Amino acid sequence: MDELDKIAIRLRHWIGHNLEHIKAYEDVAGKMFDSGMTDASNDIRQAVDLSVKANEKFESALSYIESKVGKHVECSGKHEDGHCGSSHGPHTHEHKETHHRHS
């Protein structure tokens, strides 16, 4: 496996990992909104937007790499939700599975 393959795997992991965090951020933002803390909720929602934009950039970089290597790069180790898990050791923090969003 060459260096570009390793970077593609890392990018794929970051994308999946960020999605987990985005779900948790949205959950917290919803709880804060429900508690009447709208300013803090809005701050967290803005952080969600930034995280989504970061993932878009990671996806763009991944697409560029895969176009250069001429193949779709997959990782060998995956988490239960299907995202790459081989480039990052054991997690020391919790991930929430709930998804809470206000329109």
ZALO-253792 format. One record per atom (N, C-alpha, C): atom name; x, y, z; residue in one letter. Coordinates in steps of 0.001 Angstrom, whole numbers. Each point is the difference from the previous one (the first is absolute). Example, Ala and Ser with C-alpha at 12.3 -4.5 7.8 and 13.67 -1.06 7.14 Angstrom:
! ZALO-253792
> N_13190_-5690_7800_A
> CA_-890_1190_0_A
> C_900_1200_0_A
> N_-350_1050_-720_S
> CA_820_1190_60_S
> C_-770_1090_730_S
END
This chain:
! ZALO-253792
> N_852_-1170_0_M
> CA_-852_1170_0_M
> C_900_1236_0_M
> N_-263_911_-942_D
> CA_855_1190_-70_D
> C_-555_1131_867_D
> N_736_1089_56_E
> CA_-348_1115_878_E
> C_-1356_618_-347_E
> N_-321_122_-1292_L
> CA_-1298_562_-379_L
> C_-1155_-890_454_L
> N_184_-1310_-79_D
> CA_-1032_-911_507_D
> C_-212_219_1500_D
> N_1091_147_736_K
> CA_-95_217_1443_K
> C_-714_1311_316_K
> N_306_1043_-766_I
> CA_-660_1282_218_I
> C_-1484_-108_-316_I
> N_-347_-700_-1076_A
> CA_-1408_-183_-358_A
> C_-744_-737_1105_A
> N_621_-1005_559_I
> CA_-615_-747_1103_I
> C_-200_916_1201_I
> N_1006_796_295_R
> CA_-121_937_1121_R
> C_-1133_994_-238_R
> N_-94_535_-1215_L
> CA_-1083_942_-319_L
> C_-1362_-664_153_L
> N_-122_-1221_-478_R
> CA_-1266_-722_117_R
> C_-363_-190_1481_R
> N_985_-291_822_H
> CA_-232_-138_1448_H
> C_-449_1330_600_H
> N_696_1085_-333_W
> CA_-356_1301_550_W
> C_-1436_374_-357_W
> N_-405_-286_-1214_I
> CA_-1358_309_-439_I
> C_-1010_-739_875_I
> N_184_-1295_162_G
> CA_-915_-790_817_G
> C_10_428_1451_G
> N_1179_271_512_H
> CA_135_405_1395_H
> C_-686_1355_225_H
> N_188_924_-929_N
> CA_-662_1298_118_N
> C_-1514_-143_-13_N
> N_-512_-933_-791_L
> CA_-1448_-209_-33_L
> C_-522_-431_1364_L
> N_765_-832_691_E
> CA_-389_-393_1361_E
> C_-59_1219_913_E
> N_1014_844_-87_H
> CA_42_1186_836_H
> C_-1127_968_-346_H
> N_-285_157_-1272_I
> CA_-1081_891_-426_I
> C_-1318_-435_623_I
> N_-263_-1292_16_K
> CA_-1229_-505_635_K
> C_-48_395_1471_K
> N_1126_-150_693_A
> CA_44_353_1425_A
> C_-165_1504_188_A
> N_634_799_-853_Y
> CA_-136_1458_104_Y
> C_-1458_416_-185_Y
> N_-669_-605_-990_E
> CA_-1396_342_-250_E
> C_-879_-391_1183_E
> N_308_-1128_614_D
> CA_-753_-437_1174_D
> C_134_1022_1132_D
> N_1224_431_263_V
> CA_239_982_1060_V
> C_-660_1334_-349_V
> N_120_421_-1255_A
> CA_-627_1258_-417_A
> C_-1510_-58_209_A
> N_-610_-1124_-317_G
> CA_-1437_-160_198_G
> C_-386_61_1463_G
> N_796_-650_845_K
> CA_-284_24_1443_K
> C_154_1409_562_K
> N_1000_719_-470_M
> CA_195_1370_464_M
> C_-1148_887_-473_M
> N_-432_-200_-1229_F
> CA_-1136_754_-529_F
> C_-1244_-273_842_F
> N_-238_-1280_277_D
> CA_-1169_-388_803_D
> C_59_578_1408_D
> N_1203_265_498_S
> CA_188_569_1348_S
> C_-44_1525_-14_S
> N_-245_573_-1163_G
> CA_-80_1453_-102_G
> C_1326_695_-224_G
> N_1045_-763_-226_M
> CA_1329_583_-228_M
> C_237_144_-1503_M
> N_-776_888_-610_T
> CA_31_98_-1468_T
> C_1321_540_-532_T
> N_631_934_710_D
> CA_1273_534_-489_D
> C_1071_-1094_-48_D
> N_80_-773_1065_A
> CA_977_-1089_24_A
> C_-355_-1057_-1042_A
> N_-1280_-283_-142_S
> CA_-449_-960_-1004_S
> C_401_465_-1397_S
> N_-191_1290_-261_N
> CA_377_545_-1311_N
> C_1506_-78_-230_N
> N_792_223_1041_D
> CA_1460_-127_-130_D
> C_377_-1427_-398_D
> N_-619_-961_653_I
> CA_311_-1399_-314_I
> C_-461_-338_-1414_I
> N_-1157_497_-406_R
> CA_-476_-243_-1363_R
> C_958_595_-1032_R
> N_594_1146_329_Q
> CA_998_576_-898_Q
> C_1239_-898_-74_Q
> N_362_-594_1126_A
> CA_1119_-951_2_A
> C_-346_-1225_-848_A
> N_-1265_-421_52_V
> CA_-448_-1108_-854_V
> C_211_371_-1455_V
> N_-415_1207_-381_D
> CA_164_443_-1386_D
> C_1469_-30_-415_D
> N_879_435_897_L
> CA_1439_-25_-303_L
> C_509_-1437_-145_L
> N_-501_-893_837_S
> CA_400_-1411_-82_S
> C_-464_-613_-1313_S
> N_-1209_348_-423_V
> CA_-516_-492_-1279_V
> C_874_524_-1143_V
> N_370_1277_66_K
> CA_865_574_-1035_K
> C_1372_-668_-12_K
> N_522_-310_1191_A
> CA_1285_-708_70_A
> C_-112_-1348_-694_A
> N_-1093_-719_254_N
> CA_-187_-1293_-655_N
> C_-87_150_-1511_N
> N_-647_1059_-475_E
> CA_-68_229_-1442_E
> C_1395_164_-589_E
> N_875_691_716_K
> CA_1384_179_-466_K
> C_766_-1327_46_K
> N_-206_-781_1075_F
> CA_639_-1314_66_F
> C_-477_-883_-1155_F
> N_-1305_47_-293_E
> CA_-548_-795_-1108_E
> C_574_446_-1335_E
> N_170_1302_-166_S
> CA_593_526_-1228_S
> C_1445_-483_-151_S
> N_758_66_1084_A
> CA_1386_-476_-30_A
> C_47_-1494_-295_A
> N_-895_-760_603_L
> CA_-61_-1445_-231_L
> C_-313_-300_-1464_L
> N_-961_712_-563_S
> CA_-344_-199_-1414_S
> C_1192_304_-898_S
> N_730_1059_335_Y
> CA_1174_364_-788_Y
> C_1054_-1110_56_Y
> N_276_-482_1209_I
> CA_983_-1079_153_I
> C_-442_-1230_-784_I
> N_-1259_-392_142_E
> CA_-476_-1203_-694_E
> C_36_172_-1516_E
> N_-204_1211_-472_S
> CA_115_215_-1449_S
> C_1454_-137_-442_S
> N_936_387_847_K
> CA_1427_-108_-336_K
> C_501_-1442_59_K
> N_-480_-770_991_V
> CA_453_-1393_101_V
> C_-826_-921_-895_V
> N_-1123_519_-516_G
> CA_-814_-763_-939_G
> C_-813_-1116_630_G
> N_-293_130_1284_K
> CA_-801_-1029_661_K
> C_-642_561_1256_K
> N_-1039_-681_448_H
> CA_-655_310_1267_H
> C_826_-670_1090_H
> N_439_770_979_V
> CA_846_-536_1069_V
> C_-881_-292_1207_V
> N_49_-1230_480_E
> CA_-752_-414_1192_E
> C_970_-406_1083_E
> N_-469_61_1211_C
> CA_824_-441_1114_C
> C_-337_-1447_335_C
> N_873_-625_745_S
> CA_-232_-1396_361_S
> C_-795_-139_1285_S
> N_210_880_976_G
> CA_-710_-76_1270_G
> C_-1122_1012_52_G
> N_-1209_-442_323_K
> CA_-1135_911_33_K
> C_-737_-88_1318_K
> N_-594_1125_385_H
> CA_-882_44_1166_H
> C_-1332_-637_-382_H
> N_-848_-231_989_E
> CA_-1305_-593_-246_E
> C_-834_804_-980_E
> N_158_1335_4_D
> CA_-801_831_-895_D
> C_577_62_-1414_D
> N_1117_-698_-231_G
> CA_543_-98_-1345_G
> C_1096_987_-341_G
> N_307_958_880_H
> CA_1065_927_-370_H
> C_1358_-555_415_H
> N_1020_508_-635_C
> CA_1352_-490_225_C
> C_437_200_1438_C
> N_694_-996_521_G
> CA_463_101_1360_G
> C_1436_-404_178_G
> N_721_-247_-1085_S
> CA_1341_-550_135_S
> C_1075_1027_290_S
> N_-262_1286_-215_S
> CA_1074_978_163_S
> C_-51_712_1348_S
> N_-758_-519_933_H
> CA_-217_710_1254_H
> C_-187_-1045_1096_H
> N_691_167_1081_G
> CA_-60_-971_1086_G
> C_-1318_7_737_G
> N_-41_-680_1133_P
> CA_-1237_-96_777_P
> C_-519_1384_396_P
> N_-1294_123_28_H
> CA_-627_1263_358_H
> C_-53_143_1510_H
> N_241_1209_477_T
> CA_-88_265_1424_T
> C_-1189_884_318_T
> N_-859_214_-995_H
> CA_-1179_820_216_H
> C_-1229_-718_-537_H
> N_-1152_452_450_E
> CA_-1251_-649_-367_E
> C_-592_628_-1245_E
> N_-690_-805_-791_H
> CA_-739_495_-1158_H
> C_-1476_-258_222_H
> N_-803_997_-227_K
> CA_-1445_-154_128_K
> C_-562_-468_-1331_K
> N_-974_-861_60_E
> CA_-633_-507_-1214_E
> C_-1251_777_-365_E
> N_-438_893_875_T
> CA_-1213_739_-275_T
> C_279_1166_-936_T
> N_-993_380_-711_H
> CA_108_1100_-951_H
> C_-1167_940_279_H
> N_289_1186_468_H
> CA_-1052_929_403_H
> C_177_1272_-816_H
> N_-1030_397_-697_R
> CA_112_1196_-835_R
> C_-1279_810_84_R
> N_170_1303_94_H
> CA_-1129_931_-49_H
> C_64_748_-1316_H
> N_-1129_208_-610_S
> CA_-35_750_-1263_S
> C_-92_1488_251_S
END
